């Protein structure tokens, strides 16, 4: 991520408290569109720039495994603390160096976070880790 404005435990807690939830209808539509383009099972998704995890956890009913990533250790710590889904995990990582093997994810989301990324580098990573055909 190009900028790191969301550091510190107090800020992460406030972010978690006041950040709006992603509507389930949006996630349902995204997954419906994905299933139109991809015939395999929905095994793995990543939510990049996840903050405190609101947009990560909502993906859990649709995928076997969901990983939320954020450059801020305080944000990922808050996300871990608030997580209620057994198939969701959180990792401190930049958007520009995703900790996944090639062709391993069926979906990557970045809810209100892409404007912080070095987009050309992020897009290369997305191309690397998404399975073919999505």
N, C-alpha and C positions, 0 to 999 in steps of 0.2 A: 504494500500500500504506500502511496506517495506521502500521505500525511498521517500523523498519529495524534489526533485530538482527544481521543476517548480513553485516556489513561486514568488509573486510580480506582480503588474499590468504591469510594463514595459516588463517583460519577457513574460507575457501572451499575450500582444499585439504583440510582435515580433513573438511569436509562431503562433498566428493566421495569421499573414501576410505571413510567410514563410513555413508553414506546407502544404505539398501537399494534394490535394483533393483525396478522394477515388474515383476511377473510377466507373461510374454508371453501367458499365458492370459487375463489381465484385459484387455489391449489387444485381443486377438482377439475377445473377447466384446463390447467396446465397439464395435469396427468392424462386427461382425456385426449388432448392434442398429441401428447407424447405417444400414447397407445395407438393413435392413427398412423404414426410414422415408424414406430418400432414394434416389432412383433415378439421380441423376447420378454423374459420376465423382468420386472422392475426390482433389481437387486440393490443398487447403490445410488445414492444421491449425495450431493454436497451443497451446503449453503455457505457461500463465501461472503465474508464480511458480516457474520451472523450476529455480532453484538452479543446481547444477553440471551439469544436463542429462540425468541418468539417465532421467527420465520423458519426455524429449523425443526422444532418439535411438530409443527403442523404437517410436515411431510411424512411423519412416521407411519401413518396407516397405509401409505402407498408403496413403501419400499422396505426391503428386508433390513437394510442398514442405511442410516443417515448420519452424515458427519457435518457438524458446524465448525467453521473456521473463522478465526478473527486474529488480527495482528496484535491485539491488546490482551496480555495475560489477565488483566483485571476483568475484561469482558468474558473471556472463556471461563474464568473461575466462577463468575456470577452465573453463567449459563449452566455449568456443571451443578452448581448448588440448586438451581431452580428446575433442573431436568426431572421429568416424571416418566419418560419413555425409555423402556429397556433397550430399544434398538437405535437409540440416538446417543452419539458421543460428540465431544468437543475437543478441538485441537487448536493450539496457538500456532498460526501460520499466516504467511502473507498470501495475497491473491496471486502473486506473480511466481510463486514456486509451490505448487500444490503437491501435497504428500501422498499422491496416488500413482499407481502404476498406469502404464499406457492402456488405453481402451478399457477402463475399469468402471466408469460411471455411466448411468443412463440419463442423469439430470444434474445440471449445475444451476443453482439460483444465486442471485445477489440482490436481495430485497433492499432497495434504497442504499446501496453501497458502491456501485460501480464508479460513481464520480470520484471516489477516493483512489481508484486503482490506476496503475500504469496500463492503460487499456491494450496497447499493442502486445505487451508481454503477457498480460492476462489472457487475451484471445489465443495466443499460441499455446498456453497451458491448457485452455479449454479444448482446443483441437487435439491435443495430445492425450488427455485423459478420458474424453467421451468415447463411448463405443461407436463404431461405424453405424451409420444409418439413423442417427438421431439429430 
